[in-house]
């Protein structure tokens, strides 16, 4: 509205316009206030979204660190296992070598004991044969002596022996 038109209006119309203007101003103020609240709310959400994004990135970092720690742990376990396997192979080889040495030593000792036992047995057999020969020779001499001392017995035996041969024929 122009100035001329405003001058033509009555006081009541002007007051009515002022009231309408005031109401519209109040409405606009309320709308502005509401818009400001929405804007603040949106800024908070954007800020929070940034914080959430930062938190997600931070959590990703934690997860990545946990993943790296887990991988390092598994790698350390693998290295430790390989080291233990190597030590086990060395111990196994040493034990086998020790067993082989002990087996060889035992076989050598057994052969030596066997040879010693055989020599002792042979010596005992020879001694027994010598002693039995000496004893037999002694018994034979005594029998001969007894036989010579008892000539009558010889004749009696000769007759019994010849009679036996005749009976058998």
C-alpha positions in Angstrom: 0.0 0.0 0.0 1.2 3.4 -0.7 1.3 6.4 1.5 -1.7 8.0 -0.2 -3.8 4.9 0.3 -2.8 4.8 4.0 -3.9 8.4 4.5 -7.3 7.6 3.1 -7.9 4.8 5.6 -9.8 5.5 8.8 -8.4 5.2 12.2 -10.3 2.0 12.8 -8.9 0.5 9.6 -5.5 1.6 10.5 -5.8 0.0 13.9 -7.2 -3.1 12.3 -4.2 -3.2 10.0 -1.9 -2.6 13.0 -3.5 -5.5 14.8 -3.2 -7.7 11.7 0.4 -6.6 11.3 1.1 -7.3 15.0 -0.5 -10.8 14.7 1.4 -11.5 11.6 4.6 -10.2 13.4 3.8 -12.5 16.3 3.2 -15.4 14.0 6.5 -14.7 12.2 8.3 -14.4 15.5 6.9 -17.7 16.5 7.8 -19.2 13.2 11.3 -17.7 13.5 11.7 -19.1 17.0 10.5 -22.5 15.8 12.8 -22.3 12.8 15.7 -21.4 15.1 14.9 -24.4 17.3 14.8 -26.6 14.3 18.1 -25.2 13.1 19.7 -25.7 16.5 18.2 -29.2 16.6 19.6 -29.9 13.2 23.0 -28.5 14.2 23.0 -30.8 17.2 22.1 -33.7 15.0 24.8 -32.8 12.6 27.2 -32.4 15.5 26.1 -35.7 16.9 26.3 -37.4 13.5 29.9 -36.1 13.4 30.5 -37.5 16.8 28.9 -40.8 15.8 31.0 -40.9 12.7 34.1 -40.1 14.8 33.0 -42.9 17.3 32.6 -45.3 14.4 36.0 -44.4 13.1 37.3 -44.7 16.7 35.6 -48.1 17.1 37.0 -49.2 13.7 40.4 -48.2 15.1 39.8 -50.3 18.2 38.7 -53.2 16.0 41.7 -52.8 13.8 44.0 -52.8 16.8 42.2 -55.9 18.2 42.6 -57.6 14.8 46.2 -56.7 14.7 46.8 -58.0 18.2 44.9 -61.2 17.4 47.0 -61.7 14.3 50.2 -61.0 16.3 49.1 -63.5 18.9 48.4 -66.2 16.4 51.8 -65.5 14.7 53.6 -65.8 18.1 51.8 -69.0 18.8 52.8 -70.4 15.4 56.4 -69.4 16.0 56.4 -70.9 19.4 54.9 -74.1 18.0 57.5 -74.3 15.3 60.2 -73.7 17.9 58.8 -76.5 20.1 58.6 -78.8 17.1 62.3 -78.1 16.3 63.2 -78.8 19.9 61.1 -82.0 19.9 62.9 -83.2 16.8 66.3 -82.5 18.3 65.3 -84.3 21.6 63.9 -87.2 19.6 67.1 -87.5 17.5 69.3 -87.2 20.7 67.2 -89.9 22.4 67.4 -92.2 19.4 71.2 -91.8 19.2 71.5 -92.4 23.0 69.3 -95.5 22.6 71.3 -96.8 19.7 74.5 -96.3 21.7 73.1 -98.1 24.7 71.8 -100.9 22.5 75.3 -101.3 20.9 76.9 -101.3 24.3 74.5 -103.8 25.6 75.0 -106.1 22.6 78.8 -105.8 23.0 78.5 -106.7 26.7 76.2 -109.6 26.0 78.6 -111.0 23.4 81.5 -110.6 25.9 79.4 -112.3 28.7 78.4 -115.0 26.3 82.0 -115.6 25.3 83.1 -115.6 28.9 80.3 -118.0 29.9 81.2 -120.3 27.0 84.9 -120.2 28.1 83.9 -121.0 31.7 81.6 -123.8 30.5 84.3 -125.3 28.3 86.8 -125.1 31.2 84.2 -126.8 33.5 83.6 -129.5 30.9 87.3 -130.1 30.5 87.8 -130.1 34.3 84.9 -132.5 34.7 86.3 -134.8 31.9 89.8 -134.8 33.5 88.3 -135.5 37.0 86.1 -138.2 35.6 89.0 -139.8 33.7 91.2 -139.6 36.9 88.3 -141.1 38.9 87.6 -143.8 36.3 91.3 -144.6 36.1 91.4 -145.0 39.9 88.2 -147.1 39.9 89.6 -149.3 37.1 92.9 -149.8 38.9 91.0 -150.8 42.1 88.8 -153.2 40.2 91.9 -154.7 38.5 93.6 -155.0 41.8 90.5 -156.5 43.3 90.2 -158.8 40.4 93.8 -159.8 40.6 93.5 -160.5 44.3 90.5 -162.7 43.8 91.6 -165.2 41.1 89.0 -167.6 42.1 86.4 -165.1 41.4 87.9 -164.7 37.9 87.7 -168.4 37.2 84.1 -168.4 38.5 83.2 -165.5 36.3 84.9 -167.1 33.3 82.9 -170.3 33.8 79.7 -168.4 34.2 80.5 -166.4 31.2 81.3 -169.5 29.1 78.3 -171.3 30.3 76.2 -168.4 29.3 77.7 -168.4 25.8 76.9 -172.1 25.4 73.3 -171.6 26.5 72.9 -168.9 24.0 74.0 -171.1 21.1 
